[in-house]
Amino acid sequence: MFYKKSRAKVGGKYKWFPRACVNKHTVNTQDLGEAISRKCTVTPADVHAVIRSLPEVMSFFMENGNSVHLDGLGSFYYKLSCAGNGVDTPEEVSTEQVKAVRVQFIPERRKKNGKYCRVLGERVELVKFGG
């Protein structure tokens, strides 16, 4: 993963931080389907069809109050954002307080050498962009 130097204002002073560089080419569903098909016996078209149906199926289960766990990836569930609009009593709680419904993602983790680490990102090596 590439990074570059970035300046940001913190507590009234500017500080320098490493910032992740993201490639301008986004990997799309077709790219994923072709890459996955090279790792198994399924055709790119079949993988593409499964990936395309995944959001609808996940949404169905999440709308019914379930979290969705994908082995090796992590868990997804809906979270309500009320943007600080709390009320004083349980009787006052209403859907009017909800400003957004968000998808929460928690990457899967596994124990390695007595410590937990996230599966996504465990093999990331940082390389300075441009040299």
C-alpha positions in Angstrom: 0.0 0.0 0.0 1.4 3.4 -0.9 1.3 6.5 1.3 2.3 10.1 0.9 2.9 12.9 3.3 -0.1 15.1 4.2 -0.5 18.1 6.4 -3.6 18.7 8.6 -4.6 21.2 11.2 -4.8 19.6 14.7 -5.6 21.7 17.8 -4.8 24.9 16.0 -1.4 23.7 14.7 -0.4 22.0 11.5 1.0 18.5 11.8 2.3 16.0 9.2 0.8 12.5 8.8 1.1 9.6 6.3 -2.0 9.4 4.1 -3.0 6.3 2.1 -2.8 6.7 -1.7 -5.7 5.1 -3.6 -5.2 4.1 -7.3 -7.5 6.0 -9.6 -8.6 2.7 -11.3 -11.4 1.2 -9.2 -11.6 -2.6 -9.3 -15.2 -3.3 -10.5 -17.4 -6.4 -10.3 -16.1 -7.7 -13.6 -12.5 -7.4 -12.4 -13.4 -9.2 -9.2 -15.3 -12.0 -11.0 -12.4 -12.7 -13.3 -9.9 -12.7 -10.5 -12.0 -15.0 -8.3 -12.7 -17.4 -11.3 -8.9 -17.8 -11.7 -8.8 -19.1 -8.1 -11.5 -21.7 -8.5 -13.5 -23.7 -11.0 -16.4 -21.2 -11.4 -16.7 -19.2 -14.6 -16.4 -15.4 -14.5 -20.0 -15.0 -15.5 -21.2 -17.2 -12.6 -19.0 -15.3 -10.1 -20.3 -12.0 -11.5 -24.0 -13.2 -11.1 -23.3 -14.2 -7.4 -21.6 -10.9 -6.6 -24.4 -8.9 -8.2 -27.0 -10.7 -6.1 -25.1 -10.4 -2.9 -26.2 -6.8 -1.9 -29.9 -7.6 -2.4 -29.7 -10.8 -0.3 -27.6 -9.1 2.4 -30.1 -6.3 2.5 -33.0 -8.7 3.0 -31.4 -10.4 6.0 -30.2 -7.1 7.5 -33.6 -5.5 7.1 -35.0 -8.4 9.2 -32.6 -7.6 12.0 -29.8 -10.0 11.2 -26.1 -9.3 10.9 -24.4 -10.9 7.9 -21.0 -12.6 8.4 -18.9 -13.4 5.4 -16.1 -15.9 6.4 -12.7 -14.3 5.9 -14.1 -10.8 5.4 -16.2 -9.7 8.4 -19.7 -8.8 9.5 -22.2 -6.2 8.3 -25.3 -4.8 10.1 -27.5 -1.7 10.0 -26.9 1.0 12.5 -29.1 4.0 13.2 -27.6 7.5 13.3 -29.5 9.9 15.5 -26.9 12.8 15.3 -27.2 13.7 19.0 -31.0 13.9 19.0 -31.5 12.1 22.3 -34.7 12.4 24.3 -35.3 12.5 28.1 -37.7 9.5 28.5 -38.2 6.1 26.8 -41.8 7.2 25.9 -40.4 10.0 23.7 -38.2 7.7 21.5 -39.4 7.7 17.9 -38.2 7.2 14.4 -38.2 11.0 14.0 -34.9 11.0 15.8 -33.2 8.9 13.1 -31.2 11.0 10.6 -29.7 8.1 8.6 -29.5 4.3 8.4 -25.8 3.3 8.0 -24.1 0.0 7.3 -21.6 -0.9 9.9 -18.7 -3.2 8.8 -16.5 -5.0 11.3 -13.6 -6.8 9.6 -13.0 -10.4 10.7 -10.2 -11.0 13.1 -8.1 -14.0 14.1 -5.7 -14.8 16.8 -2.1 -14.9 15.7 0.8 -15.3 18.1 -1.4 -14.6 21.1 -2.8 -11.3 19.6 -5.8 -10.6 17.6 -5.4 -9.0 14.1 -7.8 -8.0 11.4 -7.8 -10.3 8.4 -8.1 -7.4 6.0 -4.9 -5.5 6.2 -2.8 -8.0 8.1 -0.4 -8.3 5.2 -0.3 -4.6 4.2 3.2 -3.2 3.8 3.6 0.6 3.6 5.7 2.0 0.8 6.3 5.7 0.3 4.6 6.9 -2.9 7.1 8.1 -5.5 10.2 6.4 -4.1 
